[in-house]
């Protein structure tokens, strides 16, 4: 299977991407980090954590509550 970029953006100066590399196999890229050979659930979790970390770096998440 040819790799397919499912999602790509840039937040806090870092590239964030979700790439499908096979049937239910994904790679998540966050800046210089690459997480390979991940299943659907692991990739979804990692992608979410990367996006939330970048949003926190941009000051868009209030860690102090309401």
N, C-alpha and C positions, 0 to 999 in steps of 0.2 A: 504494500500500500504506500502510495506517495504521501509524504507529510503534508498536513494542511494546517494553516494558521487559522484557529477558531476565533481568537480574540487577541487584540494587540492595542496597547495604549502606552502613554508615558505620564507618570506621576512623580512628583518630587525629583524630577530629573533622571528617573530610572525607567528603562523599558520594562514593561510587564507583558508577557505573552503566554498564551495557552496554545500548544501545538499538538495536534493529534498525529501520532506516529504509527499507529496500527489500530486494529480492532480493540477498542476499550483500553488503549495505551496512549499516555499523554506525557508531554514534557512541559514544565512550567519554567519560564525564564523571568528572573527578577534582577535587573542590573547585571552584575557579573556572575550571579548564581544561576545554575541550571540544575533542575531536578528532573531526572530522566526515568523512563520506564515505570511510570506511575499509573495505577488503576484509576477508574472514574472518581471514586470517592476521595482517594488521596490527593488527586490533582485538584479537585474542587476545593478541598480544605486548604491546600497550599496556596492556590490562586487567591482565595479569599483572604488568607493571612497576609499575603504580599500586598494586595490592594489596601487592606486596612492599615498596614504598616506605613505604606506610602502616604495615605491620607493623614495619618497621625504626624508624619514628618512635615507635611504641609500645614499642620495646625488646624485641620478640619475636623478633628475628633476631640471632643472635650472629655478628658480623662477624669475630671473632677466631679462628674455627675451633672445634674441640672442646675 
